[in-house]
Amino acid sequence: MESPKFDLRYLKEAFREPINLWAMVGFAATAAFFQQIEVLAAGLVTEAVYLAVVPAMPFYRRLIARREKERARRLRDSQREAIIKTFDPREREAVEYLRWMKNQIYANYKKFTTSKEVPFNLQTLDQRWEDFVDLLDVYRRRKHHLRSINRQAVQNQLAQAERAVEGSPDDRARRIQQANVEILKRRLAQFSELERSVKLVEGQLQSIENFFGLVNDQVVTLPTPERVSSLDFEQLSDSIQMTKQMLEETSDVMGVHDSHNREIGHYDLLPSSGKTTAK
């Protein structure tokens, strides 16, 4: 059996443990009170053994892993609550209603099944609620971005640029205008991709809301563990994961719009410069 590898992270955590700090204070106080250097030396030896043994123990490393996981969860929760505060009243109402329904489902399950514990598959509604908030945040940001775009103006610019390519007096001017055409075509294609992602997320949000309603109906009307277990929680989870994967694949679309705007602004200036030169 291989011994655990040394990891400075566990050493730091073990050193900061309250029991260790209080032990060091106790040894130091005792040594100062009795004025015995032997007590201080014993404390240093004990500390060395503690730091050599405890950070390498598997149970302690599992404890640290659980602590880190809990800290990460609390951080995500606080960040999610901060995001919710930025939502408009209608969006916050939807989030809070779904949170209330989730808690109501748990309470109804315990009430009608006389069970003290909520089954694991039902507890996944916590994660589904978090998914709803995260997806709603993505949806509102992309929706706002689309509303800020004048698609007709870009289409008009594309038509104008294509005419400019046809009427270019030389190869250099034609290459410049053709580059502008390609940029505008890419923008229009990305608009379509953004619109598709917005519609997909909107449908996913609706499916989460409907699933909560379905579970609530099941718990209230036929409140048996078998009936609740028969609901397909995995299908919703898989659907959400596919939606998130699609969003990750298109996450760079919004970022490239700014660079495209700068490129378009650059090329828009070129014809004007050419006219100035021609005068």
Buried (B, 14 or more C-beta within 10 A) or exposed (E): EEEEEEEEEBBEBBBEBEEBEEBBEEBEEBBEEEEEEEBBEBBEEBBEEBBEEBBBEEEBBEBBEEEEEEEEEEEEEEEBEEBBEEBEEEBBEBBEEBBEBBEBBBEBBBEBBEEEEBEEBBEBBBEBBEBBBBBBBBBBEBBEBBEEBEEEEBBEBBEBBBEBBEEBEEEEBBEBBBBBBEBBBBBBEBBEBBBEBBEBBBEBBEBBBEBBEEBBEBBBEEBEEEEBEEBEBEEBBEBBEEBBEBBEEBEEBBEEBEEBEEBBEEBEEBBEEBEEEEE
